[in-house]
Amino acid sequence: MENKDSQKRVSAVIINNGNILLIKRIKPDKEYYTFPGGSIEEGEDEKHAMCREINEELSIKAEVKQLLFEIENQGRKELYFLIGECTGVPKIGGPEKERLVEENQYYIEWIPLSKIGDTANVYPQEAVKRLLESSWGKE
């Protein structure tokens, strides 16, 4: 029997000095930005999954402040958490670092929060829309 939480994804909204941290993905046929995060593992609560994903993907420790919003994306529930204080310098780690090859690249980029609505290739766009509607999208 499949764990219902494995159908959920947690995503991090990390804002610092008016910029938001996104992962830039470059593949042979496309280039886009996405929010850091991943799937909830069996037996894990949502906040623990968010901290684990940030640590694995970005090589930093982080405090989860609050749930900002939820969306449905391709039949899967995605939870977007505002991240508070972080310890360390973000760099690609974990499975993303292992999969990093010329035809599958990952980069950390800080995008001005004021420009995220104008950045067409941020995935999923529904998350960008919800972020801009929230008070955190106006920092």
Phi and psi in degrees as a GROMACS rama.xvg file:
@    title "Ramachandran Plot"
@    xaxis  label "Phi"
@    yaxis  label "Psi"
@TYPE xy
-80.6742  137.85  GLU-2
-71.018  125.219  ASN-3
-62.8115  -28.3674  LYS-4
-68.9648  -23.6999  ASP-5
-68.36  -13.1957  SER-6
-84.7712  -6.28296  GLN-7
-99.5596  150.938  LYS-8
-125.238  141.542  ARG-9
-108.446  140.728  VAL-10
-133.983  143.753  SER-11
-99.8757  134.654  ALA-12
-110.511  102.147  VAL-13
-110.121  113.582  ILE-14
-116.689  130.866  ILE-15
-145.102  125.651  ASN-16
51.0003  43.0006  ASN-17
77.4611  8.74943  GLY-18
-118.886  151.634  ASN-19
-115.478  137.714  ILE-20
-85.2772  125.555  LEU-21
-129.262  159.186  LEU-22
-99.104  122.263  ILE-23
-90.0067  125.397  LYS-24
-108.707  132.45  ARG-25
-126.288  120.308  ILE-26
-125.26  165.239  LYS-27
-55.2471  -34.4348  PRO-28
-106.729  -2.60039  ASP-29
-159.963  158.357  LYS-30
-138.468  128.272  GLU-31
-157.37  169.471  TYR-32
-111.666  148.98  TYR-33
-143.994  159.873  THR-34
-79.4795  141.013  PHE-35
-62.6622  145.869  PRO-36
155.407  -168.848  GLY-37
177.482  -167.262  GLY-38
-78.6348  150.89  SER-39
-80.8923  129.915  ILE-40
-86.8904  158.604  GLU-41
-55.7382  132.702  GLU-42
81.8149  -0.432945  GLY-43
-96.0981  141.047  GLU-44
-86.9807  167.361  ASP-45
-62.4126  -44.2868  GLU-46
-67.4675  -38.6121  LYS-47
-64.1217  -42.037  HIS-48
-60.3722  -40.2437  ALA-49
-64.4106  -45.7414  MET-50
-62.2596  -42.6978  CYS-51
-62.9486  -46.3772  ARG-52
-62.5512  -42.0614  GLU-53
-62.3194  -43.2986  ILE-54
-64.7625  -44.6253  ASN-55
-67.3275  -49.9738  GLU-56
-77.3658  -37.0836  GLU-57
-112.755  -4.1721  LEU-58
60.7532  33.5363  SER-59
-131.215  162.215  ILE-60
-101.57  141.331  LYS-61
-144.693  154.928  ALA-62
-102.196  130.321  GLU-63
-86.3005  119.508  VAL-64
-82.4554  -55.1432  LYS-65
-165.372  159.44  GLN-66
-76.5621  125.045  LEU-67
-87.3857  -48.2619  LEU-68
-167.999  167.279  PHE-69
-124.596  147.35  GLU-70
-135.501  164.504  ILE-71
-105.26  126.539  GLU-72
-135.9  113.961  ASN-73
53.3749  44.6552  GLN-74
76.9764  9.75508  GLY-75
-124.193  135.899  ARG-76
-77.5017  131.676  LYS-77
-120.188  130.53  GLU-78
-109.975  127.912  LEU-79
-108.293  119.137  TYR-80
-108.466  136.418  PHE-81
-77.8574  128.98  LEU-82
-99.7833  135.524  ILE-83
-91.9286  -129.674  GLY-84
-63.6677  136.978  GLU-85
-120.045  147.44  CYS-86
-119.052  125.628  THR-87
110.515  175.626  GLY-88
-109.051  122.579  VAL-89
-59.6704  130.851  PRO-90
-151.898  149.625  LYS-91
-62.3784  132.223  ILE-92
-142.991  -171.265  GLY-93
58.1542  -147.277  GLY-94
-58.1741  -33.522  PRO-95
-63.4833  -41.8421  GLU-96
-65.0989  -38.874  LYS-97
-65.2785  -33.4611  GLU-98
-90.0636  0.34267  ARG-99
-73.9675  108.853  LEU-100
-137.983  173.09  VAL-101
-54.3036  -38.4244  GLU-102
-91.7399  6.60367  GLU-103
-150.278  89.496  ASN-104
-110.332  148.708  GLN-105
-129.766  131.413  TYR-106
-136.579  145.177  TYR-107
-90.5809  130.722  ILE-108
-135.472  139.64  GLU-109
-98.4508  116.837  TRP-110
-105.366  133.647  ILE-111
-56.381  127.778  PRO-112
-56.0213  -33.3894  LEU-113
-66.8517  -16.0826  SER-114
-104.217  -7.31599  LYS-115
-61.7295  -34.4252  ILE-116
-67.8401  -21.8352  GLY-117
-94.3951  -5.67468  ASP-118
-90.5212  102.546  THR-119
-68.0458  -27.1782  ALA-120
-102.745  38.6732  ASN-121
-94.7465  127.485  VAL-122
-113.958  137.245  TYR-123
-82.4289  146.058  PRO-124
-63.2206  -29.3646  GLN-125
-60.5078  -36.9907  GLU-126
-67.0985  -39.4292  ALA-127
-62.9488  -45.374  VAL-128
-58.9777  -46.9317  LYS-129
-66.2236  -37.981  ARG-130
-62.8896  -45.008  LEU-131
-66.0224  -28.6269  LEU-132
-75.526  -22.5249  GLU-133
-82.1569  163.108  SER-134
-66.5725  -25.3933  SER-135
-71.6814  -24.5296  TRP-136
-74.2575  -3.75208  GLY-137
-108.627  7.92789  LYS-138
